[in-house]
Amino acid sequence: MTDSRIIIRFIGLTGPSLEPARVNFDDGVNVVFGASNTGKSFTAKLLNFMFGGQSPLPEIEERREYDSVLMGLTLPERGDCTLYRAAAGGAFQLFDGLHFTRPSDEPGVRIQPTYDARNSSNISTLLLGEIGLDGKKVVRNEDGAHLSFTVRVLAPYLFADEEAIIAELSPFLTGDRNQATAEKNGLRLMLTGHDDSAVVPVQPQKIRKAQQEGKYDLIEEMIAEIDEGLGENAPNRENLNNQLGKLESRLSQFQTQIRQRQEQLDEMTSARREISDAIFQSRDRGKEVGLTIARFLQLDRVYLSDLERLEAVDEGGSILLARVGRPCPLCGSEIDANSHSHGQDEIELARTAALAEQKKIRNERGQLLETVAELKVEQSICDQEIEHLSQKFLELQQKIDAELPKEAKFREEYDELTSARDDVVEKLRLYEQRDRLAVRLSEFSERVPRGRGDDKLKTGIDGPTGHAFAQKVQEVLEAWNFPNAPIVSFDPERQDIQINGKARSANGKGVRAILHTASKLALLLFCQEKGLPHPGLLVVDTPLLTYREPMHNPKYGELDDDEKMLKATTLQESFYRHLISLKGKAQIIILENTDPPEAEDIHRIVFTGEEGRGRFGFFPTQSNRQN
């Protein structure tokens, strides 16, 4: 899995009106070395901070005006990208590509600093997902409680600061007793690829005991409440069962009678509705007949008016015919003397037409009156039908009104019986519940077993895995020409290596630092050879402490005898030669006080600590910080 590596390209600080402080890294061996108090250890802390570290950055004078941190990375899937984070801490922003300053033209992706299984946008999921360690679980105690394997759990395998590298504690333990089990199982995950997702947790013995005692008390209270609900003179179960049988029988009879009464009421209600509908229909028909009669009587008045007009025409014609052939009543002239004479034929014709029209109208009027007479008969029948139906409706309503109180009283008696039945059922239910609670109470009175019993969880790596890992550490030490051809073994109790049966912690500071570094590098190489996930990254602070000069580094004191022996060997040259051979497999960032060899494949970053002579330190000098 050498292709699934995380490569750090640079780490830097920026601030308003400040020259950026940045260190670039190559894939391979990088050595930051030089004078003391120039920012070497600060560089390691800054890298750890950008891998989700929650500890605040050191409050050194040079850092105070810088407000943001940027780290360039090359990830296996995403490729080149830049993580941005405020120097004060908090969330990250992720940008595609490498940027020495925060991009102003794109928002980036918000990345939370802490792991959250419900939100994949966090630093652990981002980095571990790239190398195949996302979603892994390790057991953190003997009860099987899970702990997510996060980037912060992984960090001790990648970073070794100047205090941890010389500590007597195992390189893979932090010293936190509460985390010891998780850290041992984390090492097992790294060396085997197997996590603890399949382990089913159990509750701790103290919690189980407290819960059992609490449940015992709770059940006792529940039984007391049931006894109170039953009362002091509560009937026994046999009497309650007999009473329940009688009540159920009476309720069955009542249900039959209620159903019959309801059916009668439904029939009467239905009949009343039919009568009501018939009354409305008769009234509507009566209104319709009345309107028709009124229209016909209006038509009859028209007929009478037409007859009067035609009779006038007939009477006028008769008068005109009577005057035909007689002298003019006005002038006395004879008929032949006038220039115009009234035609007798025309008068006769008009009179004949008027008489015919009168006959026709009288005939139609007769038919109309006959129809009106029939309609009046129908209207009378409707009135009689309405009166008859109204009487039936009234009689039926009186029956319904008389039946409703009886039915209501009957239902009231039924409800009383139902309530009595429910009360008996509730008492019987309380008896059954009390029996179940008594059984549970007897179960909780038993003693809670301690721990997981015979199924106690195994923590840490097994013997064969520990031996295989120790062999890899031995190979690394042999490549470094560690003196006296050491035989390396793994101590499962300390989770640490032994050299020729001697605990690593029993050596001097410088020897512990070398063995610490060898252990972590061996882990990296072991994982790669086995095809197991590892970011292929290692950041160590002062691994070659044994080559210090006590006068220049009084902080670590005089060299122990084993340190003097080691210092007299060529381990330093072999150390760097071996690291150079790992190019393409691992990126190693070393922070040292001593000078590394002048080698083409070592990226040397020198902090001189002197203004005007090369790079002063991680931060620009005071004189050139302002733009």
Beta strands, then each sheet from edge to edge (+ up, - down):
strand 1: 7-14
strand 2: 21-24
strand 3: 29-34
strand 4: 68-75
strand 5: 79-86
strand 6: 92-96
strand 7: 109-111
strand 8: 137-139
strand 9: 146-148
strand 10: 159-160
strand 11: 488-491
strand 12: 496-499
strand 13: 502-503
strand 14: 537-541
strand 15: 587-592
strand 16: 602-607
sheet 1: 2+ 1- 4+ 5- 6+ 7-
sheet 2: 10+ 14+ 15+ 3+ 16+
sheet 3: 8+ 9-
sheet 4: 11+ 12- 13+
end
